[in-house]
Amino acid sequence: EGQKAHVWPKDAACDPEIIDLANFLNSIGGNIQGAGTHKMVIHGVRQKDLHSTVFRPVSDRLEAGTYLLSAVSTGGEITLHNVVPEYLQSVTSKLEEAGITITFTDSNTLYAKGDKKLFKGVDISTGWYPGFPTDLQPIFIPLLAIAQGTSTIKENIYEDRFGNVPDLVRMSADIKVSNNVAVIKGVESLSGTKVEAQDIRGGAGLVIAGLTAAVTTEVTGLGYIDRGYENLVEKLTSIGASIT
C-alpha cells in the first residue's frame, strides 16, 4: 500500500503463471510492470483503489503436460483443448524428438499420438521458463524408460526431483542417478508392482508408469497427487485408462 516501488532487478521468474497473476492484479487496480521478464517493478496502490473484475486464469500447462504424456507413453492418442502452444513448446519439441506425433489443430488445441515401436531416447536439461520444466521431467521418465537407446536428464532446478526413480527401478526400469543427472537405458517394458508417491509430479509419473506396465501397479500416497490434480482418475479413465 502506498507509492513505494518494489523491484526485482535480475531474478524474477518469467513463467506464464507469473504473467497471468500480474495481469489479474493489474485488472483489479494493481500496478505491476515487467511481468514475463527478469525485472519486475511493483508499485504499491491504496486498498480503496482496488476493485472487482471478471478474469479467466490461464490453463495449467503442467496438468496439460501430464495428460499429454499419459496418453503418448502408452502408445495412445489424445486431443487437448484450451492449451497455449507456446507454453508447452519445450515439452512438445522433446516429444517430437522422441518419436511422438504432435499437431496443433488450431490456436489452442493439440493432438498427439504415440507409437511404442518408434520411441527413442532423448537428452533433457531442465531450466527456468522457457526451458524444460522441472515439474514434468519425472512425468517424462516413464516414456524414456521404454524408449530405444539411452536418455539423459540433467536436473538443474530441484535437487530432489528424482524421488520416483527407486520405484521405477523396482518396476524394471534401468535408471542410474549420479548427482543431478539420470541415465536411462530403455527396456522393452515395465512391470507392475506396489509403489508410493513421494511428491505431486513424481506420483503422477508413477501413475503413468503403471499405465505402461504389464500386470497391475498399485500406487499409494495419493494425498500428494490430489494436491496437484483435480479428478485425475476420472479424466484418465474417460480416455481409456484402466484405473480404480
N, C-alpha and C positions, 0 to 999 in steps of 0.2 A: 504494500500500500504506500502511496506517495509517489514521488517522481524519481527516486534514485534508480539508476540502471545497474543491473547485474550482468556481467559479461563473462562468458566462457570463451577465451581468446583462441584456443587451438585444438581442444579435445572434445568438443560437443559431438554426440552421436548423430549420424546422418540417416538413421533408419526411417522408413516410411511412417512408422507409428509416431515418431517424434514430430514429423511434419504435420501429421493428422491432428495430434494433440495441440500443437501450436495453432493450427487453423481453427480448431474448436474454440480455444481460449480467446483468440482474436475475434471470433464471431460473436462472443458474448461481451466484448468490450475490452479485451486484453490488448497489450501492445508488445508483441514478440517479433523480433526481426532475425533473419538469418537461419531459420529452421531448415534443415537439409544441408547445411554447410557445417564446417568445423568451428565456426564462430557464431555464437548466438548472443543476442542482446535482449534482455528482458527489462522493459520499463514498467515500474510499478504503477498501478492505477488505483483510484479510490473505489472501495467496495460499492458505494452508492452508484457508480457509473457502470457497473456490470448489469447485464440484462439477460433475459431468457432468449432462446433461439431454438430452431429445429436443425438438427445436424445428424448426418448418417456417417458413422465411422467407416474407415477403410476396412476391407475384408482382411482376414487373418492369413497372412502368407505362410505361416508355419503350419497352420491347420490344413491349408490347401496343399502344401508340400507333402504333408503326411498322407493325405488321401491319394495323392498322385503316386507316391512311392508304394503305398499298399497295393494298388492295382497293378502297376507295371512289374513289381517284384515277383508277382505270382504268374506273370505271363498274360495278364488280363488287359482290359482296356477301360478307360474312364473318360467322362466328359465333366469338366469343372466349369461352373458358371460363376460370374461375379469375381473373377480374378484380375489382377493387374499384371500383364505380361512382363513389364519392366521389373517389377519387384521379385519375380521368380527367375529372372534371366540366368543368374549364376547357377541355379539348380537345373533348369531345363537344358542348358548347354552341356552340363556334365552327363545328363541322362542321354542326350543325343550321342555324345561321345561313347557312351556305354552300349549303344545299340538300340535305344528306345526311339520310337517314332513320336514326335511332338508336332502338333499342328494347332495354330491359333485360328479358329474358325471365324471369329470376329474380334472386336476390340477387347472383350472381356470374357471370352470363352475358350477353354483349352481342351484339346482332345489328345490323349496319349494311349499308345498301345505297346505292350511289351511282348517279347518272344524269348523265352529262356534259352533257346538254342543260340541266340545271337548276342547274349550278354557278354561283354568283355570288360576287363578291368580298366580302371581309370585312376589317375592321381588327383587327390583333392587337398587343398590347403585352405583352412578356414580363415576368415578375416572379417573385419568390420564391414558393414554395408558400404558399397555394393558387392563385397566379397562373398564367398560361400558361407552361409550362416552356420555358426557352430551348433545351433539347435537342431539342424537337420542332418548333421553328419552321423549320429547314432541311428538315425532312421534310414540312412542310405546304406549302412554297412550290410544289412541282410541281403540286399541285391548284389553287392560286391562279393559277398561270401559264396555265392553260387555262380559268379561270372567266370569266364575263361581267363586264365592268366593271373597275374599278380597286381594288386592295387595297393596304393599307399594313401593314408590320411594323416596329414600333419595338422595337429590341433594347436592353434596359435592364441586362442581366446580363453578357454576354460579348462583348467588342468585336470578336472575330474570327469571329463566328458566321455571317457571310455569305460564308464561304470558297468555297462551292459555286456562288455566283451567276455568276462568269465562265463556268463550264462550262455552266450553264443558259442563259445568253445565247447561247452557241455552239450550243445546241440549239433556238434560235429563240425563247426566252423574251424578253419585253420587261420588263426589270427594271433599275431605276436605284437606286443606293445613294448616299446622302449622309449622312455621319457615321454615326449609328446608326439610320437609317430607310431601309427599302427600299420603293420604289413599284413595284408590279407591275401591269401592264396585261395583261389576259387576251388570249391569242391562240387561234386556232382549234385548233391542235395543235402539239406539239413535234416536232422531227426528230432522229433518232438520229445520233450521231457518237461519236468516241472522247473519253472524259473520264477524269479522275483524282481519286480520293478524297483529300481533304486532312485529314480527320478522321473520327471514327466516324459522327456524325449526318449530317454533310454527305455522306459517302459513301453512307449509306443513302438520303438524299434523291435522289442521282443514280441509284441503282438504281430508285427509284420513278419518276423522270422517264423513265428508259429503258423502263419498263413502259408508260407512257402514250404514248410517242413512236412515230411512224411509222418504218418500216425497222428498223435494228439499232443498238443502243447498246453500246459496249464500255467497261467500267469497269475501270480499273486501280487500284492502291493498295489491294488487298483486305486487306492487313495491318491497316489501320485498322478496316475493317468487322468483321473477325473478332474484334477485341478486344471489340466490344460486342454481338455476336450469335452465338448457337450454331446452326449449321446453317441459316443464313438462306436459302441457295439451296434446300435440301431442303424447308423449310417453305413457301416461296413456290410452288415447283413443285407441292407437294401440293395447293394450292388453285387450280391452273390457270395459274400464270405460266410463260412460256417463257424459261428461263434455263439456260445451260450454263456 
